Amino acid sequence: MQVVPPALERLIHDFSRLPGIGRKTATRLALYILRRPESEAQNLAQDLLHLHSAIHLCRHCFTFSETDPCGICADAGRNRRLLCVVEEPGDQLLIEKTGAFNGLYHILHGVLAPMDGIGPDELKVRELLARVRSGTVEEVLIATSSTVPGEATASYLADQLKKTGVAASRLACGIPMGMDIKYADEYTLAHAIRARQHMVDRS
């Protein structure tokens, strides 16, 4: 005997296919929607239906946007000499929340993963180098993650950028704010040492 109605089971299955969503969470989300007024479910369905037709990639930075160019690329107040390279649009959103970066972005849409068939041609690397060679960019901040694929991607980009003559910097990583150093693992501590900043210059 089937306990879960087929329509509800289909929705649970759809939710469980999302990243980080297991069956228990998918069931909770599906039941929540079922308990809400039908109008809310219809609004959600309409938003999902129109998502792909409303949102496109910005022709400059390749972020998701309803306008082309996107709001950041069109902002005359941004520092166009500084370009931050990130893996995904979500990384761009996180950096923007800090308010510490006022340059432009370039989204790769992934990282190098040769075992999965993802090389430079599958990412927006060619477009990045074309932007850099346009002559307006003076520094590229490589803000890929500190995972093995992220580090490999950063190393590859640094090698490619050497040929362009622009400065390349790497997003610093190491000991988190408020963390006691004795609780840091060796890998994190090694990164913190390599990414150290000078507090007093030699006179």
N, C-alpha and C positions, 0 to 999 in steps of 0.2 A: 504494500500500500504506500502510495506517495504522500508524504506528510506535507511537503512544501508545494504549493500550487505552481504549475509550470511557468506562469508569467513571472512570479516572484523568483523562481529558481533561475530563470534566464537573466534577470537583473543582478542577482547575486553572482552569477558566473561572470557577467560583464565587469562588475566592480572588482572581482578577485583577480582579473587580468591586469589591473593597474599596478604600477610599481609600489611595493611596500604594503599592499593590501592583501591580507590573508582572508580565508573564508569567514572567519569569525567577524572581522571588521566589515567585510562585504555584506554579511547578513545584517549587521547592525545598521549600516547605511541604507540598505534596501528597505528594512522595516521602518526606519525613520521617514523615508520618503512616502511609504505607503500610508503612514499615519497622518501626514500633512495634507492640507487641502489639495484637491486635484489641480487647482490653478497653479500651485507652486511646482508641481510635477510637470505641468505643461510648459511653464516658463523655462524650467531646466532643460526640457527636451528641445525647445526652440533655440536656446542658447547653444546647446551642443550641435544642433542641426546647422546653424549659421556660422559656427566657429571657423571652419576651414575656408569658407567663402569670404569672411570678413577680415581675416588676418593673413598677412603675407610677410615675406622677408624684405627688410630694408635693403635697398640696392647697394648701400655703402657698407654698413656694419653687419648685415645679415641677422639682425635681431627680429623677433616677431613684432609686427606693428600693423595698425590699421591705416597708417599713412606712409607714403614713400617720397622722400626720406622720413625716417622716424623722428620723433620729437627731439631726441638728443642730437642726432646728426644735423637737424635743422636749426639748432640753437646757436645763434651767433656768439653767445657768451662762453661757449666751451673752448678750451684750449686745444686748438687743432694741431699743435705741434707734438702733443702727447697722445699716444694710442695704447690702449689696454687690451691685451688679447686674452680672452676667456674661452672656456670649453663650450658652455651652453648659455642660453639666454637667462636662465635662473641665476647663474653666477654674476651676470651683469646686474641683475636686480639687487643682489646682496651687496655688491660693491657700492651701488648707488645709495643704498640705505645708510651707509657710513657717512656720506657727505664729505669724504676725504679725497675724492677724485673728481677733477673737473675737466678731464680730457674726453676723447672719443673712444669708442670701443670697436673691437672686431671679434665676432663670434665664430669659432672654428666649427662648431656643431660636432664635437667629438674629440677624441684623442687618437694618437697612433696606436694601432693594435694589429700588428702583422699577422698574428695567429688567427684573427677574425677577418682578415682580408681588408683591414682599414689602413690605408697608406695615405700619403700626402694628397693624392688625387681625390680621395674620398672626403677630405676636409677642405675648408676654405683657405688653404695655404697659398695657392696661386693668387687668389684675390688679395690676400694680405700683402704679399710682396709687391703686387701692382700698386696698391695704395701707398706703400712706403716709397716706391720709386717715383711717385707723382711729384715728390719734392717738398711737400708741406710738413711731413712728419720728421721730427728730430729725435724722438725717443720712443721706443716700444717697451711697455711694461708687460712682461709675460706672466700672466696670472693663472696659469694652469695649476691643478691640484698637486699636492706633494706625493701622490701615489706613483707607483712605478711607471704606468703609462703616461701620467702627467709629467713626470720628470723627463721621460724619454722624448715627449713632444716638445718640452721646453728646450732641451738640448738641441734637438733638430732645428727648431726655429732660430735659436741663437746662431747656429752654424750658417743658416741661410741668410740671416740678417747681417752677418759680417760682410757679406758681399755687397751690401747696399750702402754701407758707410754711415748708417744711423746708429745711435746708441741703443743698447738693449739692456734692460734691467729685469730682475727676477723678483717676484713677490716674496718678501721675507717670510720665513716660517721658523718656529722654534718654541720656546717656553711660553705658554699662554699667560696672560695677565692674571696675577693673583695666585699662580701655582707655585708651590714649594719645589725648589729645584731637585730635591732628593726623590721626588715622585716621578720625575721625567724619565722616559725610557732612553736608551743609548742613542737610538736613531734620531729622536727629537732633539736631544741634547747636542748631538753632532751637527745637526742643521742649525741650531741656535748659535753655535760657535762659528760656523762658516759664514753665517749671516750677521755677525756682530757689527755694531755701529760704533764709531769712534766718538767718545764724549769730549776728549781734549786732544787737539792736534799738537804735534811736536812743534816747538817754537824754534 
